[in-house]
Amino acid sequence: MHLFAPFCPVQTASILDDNRGTIARERIVLMATDSFIRLAEVLKRTSLSRATLYRKIQDGSFPAQTKLSTRRCGWKESVLQNWCDNPINWSADIMLPPDHT
């Protein structure tokens, strides 16, 4: 883990490594229900301030929120987890659909 990586919880599981006969810890991210996360939870998970979060969105180093209704927005949990896995090298460019130019 990076020294300054923000806290982003992921589930871990013990699995049997057939090659060595040992049990290894593997990171597992469950994407079965890709829910939306509100701002307060995003700030808590990333340990970013509100100003820093919006500055990172502006410069493309943090995923932009999705408008859910007239007065609500949120972040997809899978996209947030993707950022948490590699916050330093994350770029909005790698999250664009393949046909987007």
TORNUBA-263957 format. One record per residue (C-alpha): residue number from 1; residue in three letters; chain; x, y, z. Coordinates in steps of 0.25 Angstrom, whole numbers, plus 5000, padded with zeros to 4 digits. Example, Ala and Ser with C-alpha at 12.3 -4.5 7.8 and 13.67 -1.06 7.14 Angstrom:
% TORNUBA-263957
VORO   seq   type   mol     xx     yy     zz
VORO     1    ALA     A   5049   4982   5031
VORO     2    SER     A   5055   4996   5029
//
This chain:
% TORNUBA-263957
VORO   seq   type   mol     xx     yy     zz
VORO     1    MET     A   5000   5000   5000
VORO     2    HIS     A   5005   5014   4997
VORO     3    LEU     A   5009   5022   5009
VORO     4    PHE     A   4999   5033   5007
VORO     5    ALA     A   4988   5025   5000
VORO     6    PRO     A   4975   5029   5006
VORO     7    PHE     A   4966   5019   5013
VORO     8    CYS     A   4957   5012   5004
VORO     9    PRO     A   4951   5000   5010
VORO    10    VAL     A   4951   4987   5001
VORO    11    GLN     A   4948   4973   5005
VORO    12    THR     A   4958   4963   5007
VORO    13    ALA     A   4957   4948   5006
VORO    14    SER     A   4966   4936   5009
VORO    15    ILE     A   4968   4927   4997
VORO    16    LEU     A   4976   4914   4996
VORO    17    ASP     A   4988   4916   4987
VORO    18    ASP     A   4989   4902   4979
VORO    19    ASN     A   5003   4904   4975
VORO    20    ARG     A   5009   4905   4989
VORO    21    GLY     A   4998   4899   4997
VORO    22    THR     A   4997   4912   5006
VORO    23    ILE     A   4986   4922   5008
VORO    24    ALA     A   4988   4936   5002
VORO    25    ARG     A   4980   4948   5005
VORO    26    GLU     A   4973   4954   4993
VORO    27    ARG     A   4966   4967   4991
VORO    28    ILE     A   4952   4966   4986
VORO    29    VAL     A   4943   4977   4982
VORO    30    LEU     A   4929   4974   4980
VORO    31    MET     A   4922   4980   4969
VORO    32    ALA     A   4909   4973   4969
VORO    33    THR     A   4902   4985   4974
VORO    34    ASP     A   4909   4997   4968
VORO    35    SER     A   4902   5008   4977
VORO    36    PHE     A   4904   5023   4977
VORO    37    ILE     A   4911   5029   4989
VORO    38    ARG     A   4908   5043   4994
VORO    39    LEU     A   4918   5054   4996
VORO    40    ALA     A   4919   5052   5011
VORO    41    GLU     A   4923   5038   5009
VORO    42    VAL     A   4933   5041   4998
VORO    43    LEU     A   4940   5051   5007
VORO    44    LYS     A   4940   5041   5018
VORO    45    ARG     A   4946   5030   5009
VORO    46    THR     A   4956   5038   5002
VORO    47    SER     A   4961   5047   5014
VORO    48    LEU     A   4960   5059   5004
VORO    49    SER     A   4954   5072   5008
VORO    50    ARG     A   4943   5077   5000
VORO    51    ALA     A   4951   5088   4993
VORO    52    THR     A   4962   5078   4989
VORO    53    LEU     A   4952   5068   4984
VORO    54    TYR     A   4945   5079   4975
VORO    55    ARG     A   4959   5084   4970
VORO    56    LYS     A   4963   5069   4967
VORO    57    ILE     A   4950   5068   4959
VORO    58    GLN     A   4953   5081   4951
VORO    59    ASP     A   4967   5076   4947
VORO    60    GLY     A   4963   5062   4944
VORO    61    SER     A   4970   5055   4955
VORO    62    PHE     A   4957   5050   4962
VORO    63    PRO     A   4944   5044   4956
VORO    64    ALA     A   4933   5054   4954
VORO    65    GLN     A   4920   5052   4961
VORO    66    THR     A   4908   5047   4953
VORO    67    LYS     A   4895   5056   4954
VORO    68    LEU     A   4884   5047   4960
VORO    69    SER     A   4873   5057   4960
VORO    70    THR     A   4870   5072   4960
VORO    71    ARG     A   4877   5074   4974
VORO    72    ARG     A   4885   5061   4976
VORO    73    CYS     A   4898   5055   4971
VORO    74    GLY     A   4907   5044   4975
VORO    75    TRP     A   4919   5035   4971
VORO    76    LYS     A   4918   5021   4966
VORO    77    GLU     A   4924   5012   4976
VORO    78    SER     A   4932   5004   4966
VORO    79    VAL     A   4938   5017   4960
VORO    80    LEU     A   4942   5022   4974
VORO    81    GLN     A   4948   5009   4977
VORO    82    ASN     A   4956   5010   4964
VORO    83    TRP     A   4962   5023   4969
VORO    84    CYS     A   4965   5018   4983
VORO    85    ASP     A   4973   5007   4977
VORO    86    ASN     A   4982   5016   4970
VORO    87    PRO     A   4980   5031   4974
VORO    88    ILE     A   4993   5036   4969
VORO    89    ASN     A   4992   5030   4954
VORO    90    TRP     A   4977   5031   4953
VORO    91    SER     A   4972   5040   4941
VORO    92    ALA     A   4959   5043   4936
VORO    93    ASP     A   4964   5040   4922
VORO    94    ILE     A   4965   5025   4925
VORO    95    MET     A   4950   5025   4930
VORO    96    LEU     A   4945   5029   4917
VORO    97    PRO     A   4937   5020   4908
VORO    98    PRO     A   4945   5013   4897
VORO    99    ASP     A   4937   5021   4886
VORO   100    HIS     A   4938   5034   4893
VORO   101    THR     A   4948   5043   4885
//
